[in-house]
Structures are given as structure tokens and as C-alpha cells.
Amino acid sequence: MLTIIAVTVGLFFAMNIGASGAAASMGIAYGSGVLKNRILALVLCGLAVFFGAWLGGGEVVKTMGSGIVPKETFTVAIALIVITSAALSLFLANVFGIPLSTSEVTVGSVVGAGIVYQSVFAGKLIWIVMFWLITPFAAFLIAIAAAAFLKRNFIQNLIKKPKAAPILAILVIFMGVFEAFSAGMNNVANAVGPLVGAGIMSTGSGIFWGGLFVALGAILLGKNVLETNGKKITKIRLEEGCVISGTGAGIVTIASVFGIPVPLTQITTSSIIGIGFVKQGRSVFKKDIVVQLLVVWVVSPVLSMVLSYTLIQLLIEQNVYPVIAMAGVLISVFGVKFLMNQAPAAARPITEKK
């Protein structure tokens, strides 16, 4: 029964991965107006993600199953808790339409389990976190450089020619499909890696079923995140869409070959912000959606790590003391925040009504 529940939760998580990955892949083609039909954009995303997982997802599955913590750490119960913690974090993000990195929440959950049993491979974790920091920043800089290049007069004259529009439209769709393919290579492991580590699924069956449910998630649940990445950050032209999708797909494909789980959604969104920075300057950072994205990116891996750690301590180890300590920390944090919010109000002078 526990095995059935673990597989069910893993496939539910895979569907949410598809919903989140939809924005990171076909959001550019949809936001630029090349694909006006939202359903078609999501179907293309789902197909590409499935084939990416099926043909190239094996290396990242190995990393998630045995590269961050020893394979022996994953019992059926612990695999279930790890996936549940990551799935809850991602599900909440999808409800609010925030493109969240599935790699971050899953790695955070795995690390939470490793902390309980003091079995984290610190060197591998540091290597992964370095990629988390470097790849979005690199994508941001590449987007700025590309946007500045595209603003040159002779480039603009080429783009404005009538024959250029159909070519750019096809290229944008191709790059979006390529990016979805790379998402399948990298992100499906987040749902099935712990299951493979626990011996519940073989690598082959995990990739197949995980890829299938990621595709279904993109088609059925990807609407909100597609709208966020495609239209709510900044307006995107065709040539800019090619740069953004090509950058994300290239970086993620290379990382997947080496088995490194990287934040595709962050890479793509950072590229979009880079394009917006060239157009609007620093004001792009003041948009509510950008601030919200940055906050969620920081909080999400920590949240999934804390959830995983707490649930394992409480349900597996039956140790309530870490849970009490965690509750104390949360109460202190929210208490300090409440007092800080009250301080400005208390400092304001009281004026008499005339």
C-alpha cells in the first residue's frame, strides 16, 4: 500500500512539473503571439517533454536517486516523504501561477532527508548549488548582450523585412520545442529519482511513466504559469524569443548530459528579465511579479527541505523535539515580522479630528 501511495504521489508531482515547465518552454512562443492557441502551445510542450525524458533523462535520474545522498537512504517511506514535500511546494506555486524550479524543491527535499541521517554528499550538493547560481545569472547576461545587439540598426533593418517574419516565427516554435525537450531531460528525474533510488521503479520505467505524466501536467495544468511567463513580465518580440529559448535549451541540455539538475524555469525567466532590463532599465525589477518570483526562488528549496526534514523526524523517527524547535523558529520569525510591521504605525503621530 505504501508503495502504491509513493508511486501515486510521484506521478502527481510529475504532473505539476509539467505545469511548471510549460512556462519555461512554450511561454515565449505564446507570449510573442506566434502560437495564439494556448492549448496547442501546451500540447507541443507536453510531447517534447515526454520525448526529452524518454530519450535523455537517465543521467539526472541517477543523480537524484543516489548522487546527493546514498541510495540506501531511500526507503519506500522516505521516498514518499521526499516527493510529498517537493510536490506540495510546487503545487502551491502552480496555484499562484509562479514558475518555480522543480529541481530546487526536489533537491531541497532530498537534502532534508540527508540531514536527518547525516548522509549528504556535500561536494556534489555544492556543485549543484553553484550551477543554480551561475546558470540564471549567465542567462541574464546573455539576454542583455543579445538584446543590445538586436537593437543595432542593420539588425533591425533585416528583421523588418517581410521575409524575416515567417522564418523567425518557425524558429521561435522550434526553440520552444527544443527547450521543452531539455526540460524533459532534466526535470522528470525530480519526480521519479527518489522512487528509483528506493527500488520502487527501474530507471527505464520511471522515465517512461514520469515523462508521460509530465506531458499530461503540461497540457492540463500549465495554463496559469504559461500566462505568467508569456505575458506578465515583459512584451517579447520574435527575435528575443529565439534568444531566450535557445539560451535555456542549450544550458539545460548540456547540464543534463552531465547529470546536473538545473533550474530551467529560473534560466528562462532570468533571460526574460534581461530582455526587460534593456527595454525598461531598473524599473523591470520593481514589477510585483518579478519580486514575487525572486522571493519564491529563495524560499522554495528551504521550504521543501524543512518539510522533508520535519516529516521524517515526526513520522519515521518519531522524534518530536526537532519539530518543536522548528515551530519555535517559525513563531519567532513571524513574531518579529509582526512587531516590525507594527513599529511604523506606532511611530506615526496621533492627529486630532477637526
Rosetta blueprint (number, residue, H / E / L):
1 M L
2 L H
3 T H
4 I H
5 I H
6 A H
7 V H
8 T H
9 V H
10 G H
11 L H
12 F H
13 F H
14 A H
15 M H
16 N H
17 I H
18 G H
19 A H
20 S H
21 G H
22 A H
23 A H
24 A H
25 S H
26 M H
27 G H
28 I H
29 A H
30 Y H
31 G H
32 S L
33 G L
34 V L
35 L L
36 K L
37 N L
38 R H
39 I H
40 L H
41 A H
42 L H
43 V H
44 L H
45 C H
46 G H
47 L H
48 A H
49 V H
50 F H
51 F H
52 G H
53 A H
54 W H
55 L H
56 G H
57 G L
58 G H
59 E H
60 V H
61 V H
62 K H
63 T H
64 M H
65 G H
66 S H
67 G H
68 I L
69 V L
70 P L
71 K H
72 E H
73 T H
74 F L
75 T L
76 V H
77 A H
78 I H
79 A H
80 L H
81 I H
82 V H
83 I H
84 T H
85 S H
86 A H
87 A H
88 L H
89 S H
90 L H
91 F H
92 L H
93 A H
94 N H
95 V H
96 F L
97 G L
98 I L
99 P L
100 L L
101 S L
102 T H
103 S H
104 E H
105 V H
106 T H
107 V H
108 G H
109 S H
110 V H
111 V H
112 G H
113 A H
114 G H
115 I H
116 V H
117 Y L
118 Q L
119 S L
120 V L
121 F L
122 A H
123 G H
124 K H
125 L H
126 I H
127 W H
128 I H
129 V H
130 M H
131 F H
132 W H
133 L H
134 I H
135 T H
136 P H
137 F H
138 A H
139 A H
140 F H
141 L H
142 I H
143 A H
144 I H
145 A H
146 A H
147 A H
148 A H
149 F H
150 L H
151 K L
152 R L
153 N H
154 F H
155 I H
156 Q H
157 N H
158 L H
159 I H
160 K L
161 K L
162 P L
163 K L
164 A H
165 A H
166 P H
167 I H
168 L H
169 A H
170 I H
171 L H
172 V H
173 I H
174 F H
175 M H
176 G H
177 V H
178 F H
179 E H
180 A H
181 F H
182 S H
183 A H
184 G H
185 M H
186 N H
187 N H
188 V H
189 A H
190 N H
191 A H
192 V H
193 G H
194 P H
195 L H
196 V H
197 G H
198 A L
199 G L
200 I L
201 M L
202 S L
203 T H
204 G H
205 S H
206 G H
207 I H
208 F H
209 W H
210 G H
211 G H
212 L H
213 F H
214 V H
215 A H
216 L H
217 G H
218 A H
219 I H
220 L H
221 L H
222 G L
223 K H
224 N H
225 V H
226 L H
227 E H
228 T H
229 N H
230 G H
231 K H
232 K L
233 I L
234 T L
235 K L
236 I L
237 R L
238 L H
239 E H
240 E H
241 G H
242 C H
243 V H
244 I H
245 S H
246 G H
247 T H
248 G H
249 A H
250 G H
251 I H
252 V H
253 T H
254 I H
255 A H
256 S H
257 V H
258 F L
259 G L
260 I L
261 P L
262 V L
263 P L
264 L H
265 T H
266 Q H
267 I H
268 T H
269 T H
270 S H
271 S H
272 I H
273 I H
274 G H
275 I H
276 G H
277 F H
278 V H
279 K H
280 Q H
281 G H
282 R H
283 S H
284 V H
285 F H
286 K H
287 K L
288 D H
289 I H
290 V H
291 V H
292 Q H
293 L H
294 L H
295 V H
296 V H
297 W H
298 V H
299 V H
300 S H
301 P H
302 V H
303 L H
304 S H
305 M H
306 V H
307 L H
308 S H
309 Y H
310 T H
311 L H
312 I H
313 Q H
314 L H
315 L H
316 I H
317 E L
318 Q L
319 N L
320 V L
321 Y H
322 P H
323 V H
324 I H
325 A H
326 M H
327 A H
328 G H
329 V H
330 L H
331 I H
332 S H
333 V H
334 F H
335 G H
336 V H
337 K H
338 F H
339 L H
340 M H
341 N H
342 Q H
343 A H
344 P H
345 A H
346 A H
347 A H
348 R L
349 P L
350 I L
351 T L
352 E L
353 K L
354 K L
